Amino acid sequence: MQLSRRRFTLGALAMGALGSFTGTARAAAGHDYTSRETFDLFDKVFHESGNAGRPTDTNEHGGLAWGQSYVLAGFIRMYEAYKDTHYLDRFITNVDLVLANRDSVRGVKDHRGLSLPAWRAMAPYTAGLVTLKDAGGTPLLEVRTALTYADNAVATVRAGTAEGRFTLEVRNSRTNLVATFPDLSLDPAAPDYAVRRIFDAFPTPTLVTARELRPSPAGDAAPVLGATPFVSQPVVFTVHTGMITYPMASFAKTVFRSPRLLAVPKYRSKAVEYLRAAKDAAAVHDDEWRQTEDGHGYFVWNKGTPLGNDGAEQPTNQSLALGQTYAELAAATGDPFYLDRTRRMARTFARELEVDADDAYVWTYWPTFGKVYSGFAKTDDISEYTPSSNPGQGVEDLSHGAIDVEFAAAAFRNRLFYQGQDMARFARTYSRNLATTGTDGIPTAFQRVNGTGSTTSAGQYLQAPRWMAVAQWDDTVFSHSRSIYDARAVEPQLGSYLGCVAYLNWHARRGS
């Protein structure tokens, strides 16, 4: 049924039916999403709002990675569309604020105690920790919850049924999930030893693990009764670094390739500064990089990183987000280091792509060669915070898939990897799999790149214009994603909407 409706939509689009619909909706909304006036209005309204994702935000809750990064990319696309240095000036204003919020500038540290030239994040992404102490304040037990929104979780210690016994409850108020461990002991020789009992019970609803803190564990200790909130731990994510630095590397490449821009001291000096900043931030993740003798490369989460699936390969989009930066650094500098890493990541992603019956690409969220995709057991000793995992074989979604496609397009544009046929297949992923109309006749998109999943998630269909990097191979990517915005009269609540409007402008003026 869904397939038939999708085919009808694309046929109607080819005949102009959706074009008539979107024109009416656009007139009612008052926005032409392909005009610079609309982008400039969105820029002004968004940055004057109190919404997350402004350049003055930290990235503690992902505001820079999932908000401002799209704004910065939007300024680059608007410059490419109109060749007006106003957008480079806007870019510089915002990037300088973003760079002022690096951990090394703010003087804050990650979970390892390192203050790095990148941007840490905590809730809702990372594991939360609680230290249980005895009456004298001596640390006894570290309790962890790897469930997202860990800062909404509380560890409560209650009395057990006998002396030296206690009951531990870990409850998350946001998810309304709870795990209870009755009558625990801190005696390693006891059958109810807390660390072992909690490990054996994994996975519990709140994904609890525990670690002994005493150098010489003894059986006569007991934690103080009461409730203690969990604290989400700071982690610098590869995907966040990539999203934030990709536009910076693009700016540097743009300036270095333009004699007109290079002749302006401000742009030349900022290009050098931002190139250095992007390199420094990318280097933060060198210890997470893995490569193979047959030319592949990807990122892992090192075991012991306080988040779910530590010790495993990162999702495809999270690796490729930094791959975007590598591709632009390679183009800006010609450095063999970035050329090699970009090609290794492109080769790895290419291996993940399957061609479906419509000659479109389909791929999974987790890499098929990885541990999460296959699933792992406690006996495999892979992960500290999630000792076991069921197979994670879900198909990639529209929003995260846009990062993957952006990487592929950057590698293609910079002549580092991929061919026109690959770009055409990515375009057909959108036009033949994602593009559809809802039961109400309004344009929308499927959640997953194989044309399945919900069509009612605004977090997915409103990100459709981020696929514009491949629209030149199938104009349906442009016309359909534009129709989604027209139909819903989108306003500038999110930074990603600015990026989407910039991309619509960019494609509309391609070749003009």
C-alpha positions as CSV (number, residue, x, y, z in Angstrom):
1,M,0.0,0.0,0.0
2,Q,2.8,2.4,1.0
3,L,4.7,1.6,-2.1
4,S,1.7,2.3,-4.4
5,R,1.1,5.6,-2.6
6,R,4.7,6.6,-3.0
7,R,4.6,5.8,-6.7
8,F,1.5,7.9,-7.2
9,T,3.1,10.8,-5.4
10,L,6.2,10.7,-7.6
11,G,4.0,10.5,-10.7
12,A,1.9,13.4,-9.6
13,L,5.0,15.4,-8.9
14,A,6.3,14.8,-12.4
15,M,3.0,16.1,-13.7
16,G,3.2,19.2,-11.6
17,A,0.4,18.4,-9.1
18,L,2.6,18.9,-6.1
19,G,4.0,22.0,-7.7
20,S,0.5,23.6,-7.7
21,F,-0.1,22.4,-4.1
22,T,3.2,23.9,-2.8
23,G,2.6,27.2,-4.5
24,T,-0.7,27.6,-2.8
25,A,0.8,26.6,0.6
26,R,3.7,28.9,0.1
27,A,1.5,31.9,-0.6
28,A,-0.5,31.1,2.5
29,A,2.6,30.8,4.6
30,G,4.4,33.9,3.3
31,H,7.7,32.2,2.9
32,D,9.5,31.3,-0.3
33,Y,12.0,28.8,1.0
34,T,14.3,29.3,-2.0
35,S,14.8,33.0,-1.4
36,R,17.6,34.7,0.4
37,E,15.0,36.9,2.1
38,T,13.5,33.9,3.8
39,F,16.9,32.6,4.9
40,D,17.9,36.1,6.2
41,L,14.7,36.3,8.2
42,F,15.2,32.8,9.6
43,D,18.8,33.8,10.6
44,K,17.6,36.9,12.4
45,V,14.6,35.3,14.2
46,F,16.5,32.2,15.2
47,H,19.5,34.0,16.7
48,E,17.3,36.5,18.5
49,S,15.3,33.6,20.1
50,G,16.1,31.7,23.2
51,N,16.2,28.4,21.3
52,A,19.0,25.9,21.8
53,G,21.7,25.8,19.1
54,R,22.9,29.4,19.1
55,P,26.6,30.0,18.8
56,T,26.9,31.2,22.4
57,D,25.6,27.8,23.6
58,T,28.0,25.1,25.0
59,N,27.6,21.6,23.5
60,E,26.9,20.1,26.9
61,H,23.5,18.9,25.6
62,G,24.4,18.8,21.9
63,G,23.2,22.3,21.0
64,L,26.2,23.1,18.9
65,A,26.4,19.7,17.1
66,W,22.7,19.4,16.4
67,G,21.8,23.1,16.1
68,Q,24.6,25.6,15.3
69,S,26.5,23.2,13.0
70,Y,23.6,23.4,10.5
71,V,23.6,27.2,10.7
72,L,27.3,27.3,9.9
73,A,26.9,24.9,7.0
74,G,23.9,27.1,5.9
75,F,26.1,30.2,5.7
76,I,28.6,28.3,3.5
77,R,25.8,27.1,1.2
78,M,24.3,30.6,1.0
79,Y,27.7,32.0,0.0
80,E,28.0,29.4,-2.7
81,A,24.6,30.2,-3.9
82,Y,24.9,34.0,-4.0
83,K,28.7,34.8,-3.8
84,D,27.8,37.5,-1.2
85,T,30.5,37.8,1.5
86,H,27.8,38.9,3.9
87,Y,27.3,35.1,4.6
88,L,31.1,34.6,5.2
89,D,31.0,37.5,7.7
90,R,28.0,36.0,9.4
91,F,29.9,32.7,9.5
92,I,33.0,34.3,11.1
93,T,30.9,36.0,13.8
94,N,29.3,32.7,14.8
95,V,32.4,30.5,14.5
96,D,34.4,32.8,16.7
97,L,31.7,32.3,19.4
98,V,31.7,28.5,18.9
99,L,35.5,28.3,19.2
100,A,35.3,30.3,22.4
101,N,33.2,27.4,23.8
102,R,35.8,24.7,23.3
103,D,36.6,22.7,26.4
104,S,40.2,23.9,26.3
105,V,39.1,27.6,26.3
106,R,36.4,27.1,28.9
107,G,38.7,25.1,31.2
108,V,36.4,22.1,31.5
109,K,37.4,18.4,31.1
110,D,36.1,15.2,29.7
111,H,35.6,12.0,31.6
112,R,39.3,11.3,31.5
113,G,40.2,14.6,33.1
114,L,41.4,16.1,29.7
115,S,40.6,19.6,28.6
116,L,40.7,19.4,24.8
117,P,40.2,21.7,21.8
118,A,36.8,20.3,21.1
119,W,33.3,20.3,22.6
120,R,32.2,17.8,25.3
121,A,28.6,16.6,25.8
122,M,26.8,14.9,28.6
123,A,23.0,14.5,29.0
124,P,21.1,12.9,27.3
125,Y,23.8,10.9,25.6
126,T,26.2,9.5,28.2
127,A,26.2,7.1,31.1
128,G,25.5,8.5,34.6
129,L,27.5,7.7,37.7
130,V,26.8,7.6,41.4
131,T,29.3,6.9,44.1
132,L,27.9,5.0,47.2
133,K,29.9,5.8,50.4
134,D,29.9,4.5,53.9
135,A,29.0,6.6,57.0
136,G,32.6,7.9,57.1
137,G,32.6,9.1,53.5
138,T,34.7,6.3,52.1
139,P,33.8,5.4,48.5
140,L,32.5,1.9,48.3
141,L,30.7,1.3,45.0
142,E,30.3,3.1,41.7
143,V,26.9,2.5,40.2
144,R,26.3,3.4,36.5
145,T,23.3,3.7,34.3
146,A,23.8,3.6,30.5
147,L,20.2,4.4,29.7
148,T,19.9,7.8,27.9
149,Y,18.8,10.8,29.9
150,A,20.9,9.4,32.8
151,D,20.7,12.8,34.6
152,N,17.0,12.0,35.2
153,A,17.9,8.9,37.2
154,V,18.3,8.4,40.9
155,A,20.0,5.7,42.9
156,T,18.2,4.9,46.2
157,V,19.7,2.8,48.9
158,R,17.4,1.1,51.4
159,A,18.0,-1.2,54.3
160,G,18.2,-4.9,53.6
161,T,16.8,-7.8,55.6
162,A,19.9,-8.3,57.6
163,E,22.9,-6.3,58.9
164,G,25.4,-5.5,56.1
165,R,22.7,-6.0,53.4
166,F,21.1,-3.2,51.4
167,T,18.6,-2.8,48.5
168,L,19.5,-0.7,45.5
169,E,16.9,0.9,43.3
170,V,17.8,2.8,40.1
171,R,14.9,4.7,38.7
172,N,14.7,7.1,35.7
173,S,11.9,9.6,36.1
174,R,11.9,10.6,32.4
175,T,11.5,7.1,31.0
176,N,9.6,5.7,34.1
177,L,11.9,2.7,34.1
178,V,13.3,1.1,37.3
179,A,15.6,-1.7,38.3
180,T,15.7,-3.0,41.8
181,F,18.4,-5.2,43.4
182,P,17.3,-6.5,46.8
183,D,19.5,-7.6,49.7
184,L,22.9,-6.9,48.1
185,S,26.2,-7.4,50.0
186,L,29.6,-5.8,49.6
187,D,31.4,-9.0,50.5
188,P,33.1,-10.3,47.4
189,A,32.8,-13.8,48.8
190,A,29.0,-13.6,49.3
191,P,26.6,-15.0,46.7
192,D,24.8,-11.6,46.7
193,Y,27.9,-9.5,46.1
194,A,26.6,-6.3,44.5
195,V,29.0,-6.1,41.6
196,R,28.3,-9.7,40.5
197,R,24.6,-9.6,41.1
198,I,24.1,-6.5,39.1
199,F,26.3,-7.8,36.3
200,D,24.4,-11.1,36.2
201,A,21.1,-9.3,36.0
202,F,22.1,-7.1,33.0
203,P,20.3,-6.0,30.9
204,T,17.9,-4.4,33.4
205,P,15.5,-1.7,32.4
206,T,17.9,1.1,33.4
207,L,21.0,-0.7,32.1
208,V,22.8,-0.8,35.5
209,T,26.4,-1.9,36.1
210,A,28.6,-1.4,39.1
211,R,32.3,-1.2,39.9
212,E,34.1,-1.8,43.2
213,L,35.9,1.2,44.5
214,R,37.8,-0.2,47.5
215,P,41.3,-1.3,46.9
216,S,40.9,-4.2,49.4
217,P,37.2,-5.1,49.5
218,A,35.8,-6.4,52.8
219,G,32.5,-7.8,53.8
220,D,31.6,-5.5,56.7
221,A,31.0,-2.3,54.7
222,A,27.6,-0.9,53.9
223,P,26.5,2.3,52.0
224,V,24.6,5.1,53.6
225,L,20.9,4.9,53.1
226,G,19.2,7.5,50.9
227,A,18.8,8.8,47.4
228,T,21.5,10.2,45.1
229,P,21.0,11.6,41.6
230,F,23.2,10.3,38.8
231,V,25.5,12.7,37.0
232,S,25.9,12.2,33.2
233,Q,29.6,12.0,32.3
234,P,31.3,14.4,29.8
235,V,32.4,12.8,26.5
236,V,33.7,14.4,23.4
237,F,31.8,12.6,20.6
238,T,33.3,12.0,17.1
239,V,30.0,12.9,15.5
240,H,29.7,16.2,17.4
241,T,33.3,17.2,16.4
242,G,32.6,16.3,12.8
243,M,29.3,18.3,12.6
244,I,30.8,21.4,14.2
245,T,34.1,21.4,12.3
246,Y,32.9,20.4,8.8
247,P,31.7,24.0,8.0
248,M,35.0,25.4,9.3
249,A,37.0,23.1,7.0
250,S,34.7,24.1,4.1
251,F,35.3,27.8,4.8
252,A,39.0,27.2,4.7
253,K,38.8,25.3,1.4
254,T,36.5,28.0,-0.1
255,V,38.9,30.8,0.8
256,F,42.1,29.0,-0.3
257,R,40.5,28.2,-3.7
258,S,39.5,31.8,-4.3
259,P,42.2,34.4,-5.2
260,R,39.5,37.1,-4.6
261,L,38.9,35.9,-1.0
262,L,42.6,35.2,-0.3
263,A,43.4,38.8,-1.1
264,V,41.2,39.9,1.8
265,P,43.3,39.8,5.0
266,K,40.3,39.0,7.2
267,Y,39.3,35.9,5.2
268,R,42.8,34.7,4.7
269,S,43.6,34.9,8.4
270,K,40.3,33.3,9.4
271,A,40.8,30.5,6.9
272,V,44.2,29.7,8.5
273,E,42.7,29.9,12.0
274,Y,39.7,27.7,11.3
275,L,41.8,25.2,9.4
276,R,44.0,24.8,12.5
277,A,40.9,24.6,14.8
278,A,39.4,21.8,12.6
279,K,42.6,19.9,12.6
280,D,43.1,20.2,16.3
281,A,39.5,19.1,17.1
282,A,39.7,16.2,14.7
283,A,43.0,15.0,16.2
284,V,41.1,14.6,19.6
285,H,39.7,11.3,18.2
286,D,42.8,9.8,16.8
287,D,42.8,7.2,19.6
288,E,39.4,6.0,18.4
289,W,40.5,5.5,14.8
290,R,40.9,2.0,13.5
291,Q,42.1,0.9,10.0
292,T,42.7,-2.3,8.2
293,E,45.4,-3.6,5.9
294,D,42.9,-3.8,3.0
295,G,42.3,0.0,3.1
296,H,39.3,0.5,5.3
297,G,38.9,2.9,8.3
298,Y,36.3,3.8,10.9
299,F,35.9,4.9,14.5
300,V,35.2,3.0,17.7
301,W,34.2,3.9,21.2
302,N,37.1,2.8,23.4
303,K,36.2,0.4,26.1
304,G,35.5,2.3,29.3
305,T,34.0,5.4,27.6
306,P,31.0,6.1,29.8
307,L,28.2,5.4,27.3
308,G,26.3,2.5,25.9
309,N,28.2,0.1,23.6
310,D,31.6,1.3,24.6
311,G,34.2,-1.0,23.1
312,A,32.2,-1.3,19.9
313,E,32.4,0.3,16.4
314,Q,30.5,3.6,16.2
315,P,27.4,4.0,14.0
316,T,28.1,4.7,10.4
317,N,26.8,8.3,10.6
318,Q,28.9,9.0,13.7
319,S,32.1,8.0,11.9
320,L,31.2,9.8,8.7
321,A,30.4,13.0,10.4
322,L,34.1,13.5,11.0
323,G,34.7,12.0,7.6
324,Q,33.0,15.2,6.2
325,T,35.7,17.2,7.9
326,Y,38.5,14.9,6.6
327,A,37.2,15.3,3.1
328,E,37.3,19.1,3.3
329,L,40.6,19.2,5.0
330,A,42.0,16.9,2.3
331,A,40.6,19.3,-0.4
332,A,41.9,22.4,1.4
333,T,45.4,21.1,2.1
334,G,46.2,18.1,-0.2
335,D,47.6,16.5,3.0
336,P,48.1,12.7,2.3
337,F,47.0,12.1,5.9
338,Y,43.4,13.4,5.3
339,L,43.3,12.0,1.8
340,D,44.0,8.6,3.1
341,R,41.5,8.8,6.0
342,T,38.8,10.1,3.7
343,R,39.3,7.3,1.2
344,R,39.4,4.6,3.9
345,M,36.1,5.8,5.3
346,A,34.6,6.1,1.8
347,R,35.7,2.6,1.0
348,T,34.2,1.3,4.3
349,F,30.9,3.0,3.7
350,A,30.8,1.8,0.1
351,R,31.1,-1.7,1.4
352,E,27.9,-1.1,3.5
353,L,25.8,0.0,0.6
354,E,23.3,-2.4,-1.0
355,V,21.5,-1.7,-4.3
356,D,17.8,-2.4,-4.1
357,A,15.3,-3.2,-6.8
358,D,14.9,0.5,-7.7
359,D,18.6,0.9,-8.2
360,A,18.8,2.9,-5.0
361,Y,21.2,2.6,-2.1
362,V,20.1,1.1,1.3
363,W,22.2,0.6,4.4
364,T,22.0,0.0,8.1
365,Y,22.5,2.4,11.1
366,W,25.2,0.2,12.7
367,P,28.0,-1.0,10.4
368,T,27.4,-4.6,9.4
369,F,31.0,-5.6,10.3
370,G,30.6,-4.3,13.8
371,K,29.9,-5.9,17.2
372,V,26.6,-4.1,17.8
373,Y,25.2,-5.2,14.4
374,S,25.9,-8.9,15.3
375,G,25.2,-8.5,19.0
376,F,27.5,-9.6,21.8
377,A,27.4,-11.6,25.0
378,K,28.8,-10.9,28.5
379,T,31.4,-13.6,27.9
380,D,32.8,-11.6,24.9
381,D,34.1,-8.9,27.3
382,I,33.5,-6.1,24.8
383,S,31.7,-3.4,26.7
384,E,32.0,-2.1,30.3
385,Y,28.8,-0.1,30.5
386,T,26.6,-2.4,28.4
387,P,28.1,-5.9,28.9
388,S,25.8,-7.5,26.4
389,S,23.8,-6.4,23.3
390,N,21.1,-7.8,21.1
391,P,21.8,-7.5,17.4
392,G,21.3,-4.0,16.1
393,Q,20.4,-4.4,12.5
394,G,18.0,-1.6,11.9
395,V,18.0,0.4,8.6
396,E,19.5,3.9,8.6
397,D,17.0,6.8,9.0
398,L,16.5,9.9,6.9
399,S,18.1,12.4,9.3
400,H,21.2,10.4,10.2
401,G,21.4,9.2,6.6
402,A,21.7,12.8,5.5
403,I,25.1,12.9,7.2
404,D,26.2,9.8,5.4
405,V,25.1,11.2,2.0
406,E,26.7,14.6,2.8
407,F,30.0,12.7,3.4
408,A,29.7,10.8,0.1
409,A,28.9,14.0,-1.8
410,A,31.9,15.8,-0.2
411,A,34.2,12.9,-1.2
412,F,32.7,13.0,-4.7
413,R,32.9,16.9,-5.1
414,N,36.6,16.8,-4.0
415,R,37.3,13.9,-6.4
416,L,38.4,11.7,-3.6
417,F,36.0,8.7,-4.0
418,Y,32.7,7.7,-5.5
419,Q,31.3,8.1,-9.0
420,G,28.3,9.8,-10.5
421,Q,26.4,6.5,-10.5
422,D,26.8,6.4,-6.7
423,M,25.4,9.9,-6.4
424,A,22.5,9.0,-8.6
425,R,21.7,6.0,-6.4
426,F,21.8,8.1,-3.3
427,A,19.4,10.5,-5.0
428,R,17.1,7.6,-5.8
429,T,17.2,6.5,-2.2
430,Y,15.3,9.8,-1.5
431,S,13.1,9.9,-4.6
432,R,12.1,6.3,-4.8
433,N,12.3,5.2,-1.1
434,L,11.9,8.2,1.2
435,A,9.6,10.5,-0.7
436,T,5.9,10.0,-0.2
437,T,2.6,11.6,0.8
438,G,0.7,11.0,4.0
439,T,-2.8,9.7,4.3
440,D,-3.9,13.3,4.4
441,G,-2.3,13.9,1.0
442,I,0.4,16.2,2.4
443,P,4.0,15.5,1.3
444,T,6.1,13.7,3.8
445,A,8.9,11.1,4.0
446,F,9.4,7.7,5.3
447,Q,11.6,7.3,8.4
448,R,14.1,4.8,6.9
449,V,16.1,4.8,3.7
450,N,14.5,1.6,2.5
451,G,11.0,3.3,2.4
452,T,9.7,1.9,5.7
453,G,8.8,3.3,9.1
454,S,6.8,6.2,10.2
455,T,5.8,9.1,8.0
456,T,4.6,11.3,10.8
457,S,7.9,12.1,12.6
458,A,8.7,15.7,12.1
459,G,12.3,15.0,13.4
460,Q,12.7,13.0,10.2
461,Y,10.7,14.6,7.3
462,L,11.6,18.2,8.2
463,Q,15.3,17.2,7.6
464,A,14.6,16.2,4.0
465,P,16.3,19.2,2.4
466,R,19.6,18.0,3.9
467,W,19.7,15.5,1.1
468,M,20.1,18.3,-1.4
469,A,23.8,17.4,-2.0
470,V,22.5,14.8,-4.5
471,A,19.6,16.7,-5.9
472,Q,21.3,17.4,-9.2
473,W,21.0,13.7,-10.0
474,D,17.2,13.7,-9.4
475,D,15.3,16.9,-9.1
476,T,12.6,15.1,-7.1
477,V,15.0,15.5,-4.1
478,F,14.6,19.2,-4.4
479,S,10.9,19.5,-5.4
480,H,9.6,17.0,-2.9
481,S,11.6,18.3,0.1
482,R,10.6,21.8,-0.8
483,S,7.0,20.7,-0.9
484,I,7.3,19.4,2.6
485,Y,8.4,22.8,3.9
486,D,5.7,24.6,1.9
487,A,3.0,22.3,3.1
488,R,3.9,22.9,6.7
489,A,4.8,26.6,6.7
490,V,8.0,25.9,8.6
491,E,9.3,28.6,10.9
492,P,12.8,29.1,12.3
493,Q,12.6,27.2,15.6
494,L,15.7,25.0,14.9
495,G,19.1,25.6,13.6
496,S,18.7,22.7,11.2
497,Y,15.8,24.5,9.5
498,L,18.1,27.3,8.6
499,G,20.5,24.8,7.1
500,C,17.6,23.3,5.2
501,V,16.5,26.6,3.8
502,A,20.1,27.4,2.8
503,Y,20.2,24.1,0.9
504,L,17.0,24.8,-0.9
505,N,18.4,28.2,-2.0
506,W,21.7,26.5,-3.0
507,H,20.1,24.0,-5.3
508,A,17.6,26.5,-6.7
509,R,20.5,28.7,-7.9
510,R,22.7,25.9,-9.1
511,G,23.9,26.8,-12.5
512,S,22.1,30.1,-12.5
